Amino acid sequence: MLKRTRVTFVMLLTLALLAGLWSARTSLLKAFFEDTLDPQTGDLVLPGLSAPVQVRRDALGIPRIEASNLEDLSRAAGWVMASDRFEQMVSFVLLAQGRLSEMAGPVALNLDVYMRTLGVREMARRQCEALSPDLRHLLSLFAEGVNTWMDQHQGRMPFGIALADYQPEPWKGENACDIFALVNLGLGVNLQEELAFLNVAARVGAEKAAWLFPVYPDEPLDFDEAAKLAGEDLTRLAADTRALQDLARQLEQMGVARGLAASNNWAIAPDRTQGGASILANDTHLLLEHPPLWMLMQLSSPDYTAGGIALAGIPGIVAGSNGDVAWGMTMVMADSQDLFLEKLRQRNGRWEALYKDEWEPVSEREEVFYVKGRAEPFKRLIRTTRHGPLLNEAVAGERVNKLLPVPTVSRYGLAVQQTSAWPDRSMDALLRLGRARTAAEAQQIVQGIEFIHLNLVFADREHIGWQVTG
């Protein structure tokens, strides 16, 4: 009995100590970061507004922003999104631009090299240049709202940014395009499929590998494509393809979902419902993470009223309802990326790639990476063929992460080509859905969503629709 009492006493004492430590830690965090939180009531000054804007939150903290015009709505949305998700917004932009190691240090350098090799920032820049003048104007106003929030929070940044001792740059309207391009990258899954095919073909041969990779039920197995690899020593690429797959998994850990094909949506026509009105449902299945990719909010002005999910950093509802039309989307797993196996050679100190029996020069550019904790910048030469950047460069040279395989030298190059390399006004169209008043109008708008591939459903009270974009 005495022994049991002692054990119980020790357990209670241990729990009491843990509770005390937890309370002390909580108090310490509260003391350092409580002032980073914004008040939920009262008046705040946001320069540039033409009239008062009201921000209300429900019991779950979901914001509803009401403004008298679209310009004020965009400014206020920038302030509110920064208040709720500034750390996430900064991280996404740095990741898209291949600069995350400036805040996170060497641990993020391999991802930075990969993103710069893919050229995500350049794609975002071209997409931004193609946007309508109206949207570019609203993005600049949104940036003003974010920057006002930053100015009001100097010296009291969110926990992660303060812990990293990082000083964020002023927000720019084009940063919305960085985030849009990053999310689009997460929707591309067939690059990983093609890398996996090369890995399997290196083990069992290209012809046998073709039996192991399914296609659509009404299409034959792609033996013709597999035959192009006959006689090639694919084992030389094994280290590079495995490393590239590891990088894709690290992107998932950063909140960029890749290959998660479990989302679903559906719409029921009014003649099949008890109430005689359309029903639409949408569920984008993503990993459990904090903060999540989506941000719930409502935006309201005479020119734009919608509620649903938004992307922190982009002023508009991505999927939701405006009272007249509802819309939602899931991944469609489109073939938006092609992998090219390039034959390379060096001649007079320059790399060349074989194309239609002729050797062409490979273009080169030097990327400079400023890494937190390192006195000297890290430099990497990125090479590109007519088909796209050579992904081998992302895992060449210095091993910036010990989880990556030892670098290898190969006479083959892996070039990737993506539909997002061609600019259009997909963001314009996606955000205009919030202004649609009928399903027919929504159907016209979604025709303009091109480089981002979605399984999109929409409905008004009397009609439903379905469109695969891209």
BELQUIFEN-V108239 format. One record per pair of residues at least 12 apart in sequence whose C-alpha atoms are under 6 Angstrom apart, sorted by the first residue. I is the first residue (numbers start at 1). J is the second residue. Records with the same first field share a line. If there is no record, write none. Layout:
I=J ; J
This chain:
36=156
49=72
53=66 ; 67
54=66
62=297
63=297
64=297 ; 298 ; 299
65=299
66=300 ; 301
67=301
68=301
69=301
74=141 ; 142
75=141 ; 142 ; 145
76=145
78=142 ; 145 ; 146
79=145 ; 146 ; 149
81=312
82=146
89=313
93=178
96=178 ; 182
97=121
98=112 ; 115 ; 116
99=112
101=371
102=370 ; 371 ; 372
103=166
105=371 ; 372
110=400
113=394
114=394
123=421
124=177 ; 178 ; 181
126=423
127=423
128=177
130=424
131=425
139=173
140=173
143=171 ; 172 ; 173
147=171
176=313 ; 314
184=452
186=256 ; 257 ; 258
189=259
191=337
195=241
202=234 ; 235
206=226
207=226
236=410
243=404
263=283 ; 284 ; 285 ; 330
264=283
265=281 ; 282 ; 283
266=280 ; 281
267=279 ; 280
269=464
277=461
278=461
282=328
284=330
294=309 ; 310 ; 311
295=309 ; 310 ; 311
296=308 ; 309
304=435
305=322
306=321 ; 322 ; 434
307=320 ; 321
308=320
316=431
324=437 ; 460
325=437 ; 459 ; 460
326=458 ; 459
327=457 ; 458
328=456 ; 457
329=455 ; 456
330=454 ; 455
331=454 ; 455
332=454 ; 455
336=418 ; 419
337=417 ; 418
338=416 ; 417
339=415 ; 416
340=414 ; 415
341=413 ; 414
342=412 ; 413
343=412
344=411 ; 412
362=384 ; 385
363=383 ; 384
364=382 ; 383
365=381 ; 382
366=380 ; 381
367=379 ; 380
387=417
388=415 ; 416 ; 417
389=415
390=413 ; 414 ; 415
391=414 ; 415
419=451
420=451
426=448 ; 449 ; 450
429=445 ; 448 ; 449
438=460
439=459 ; 460
449=469
450=469 ; 470
451=470
453=469 ; 470
454=468 ; 469
455=468
456=468
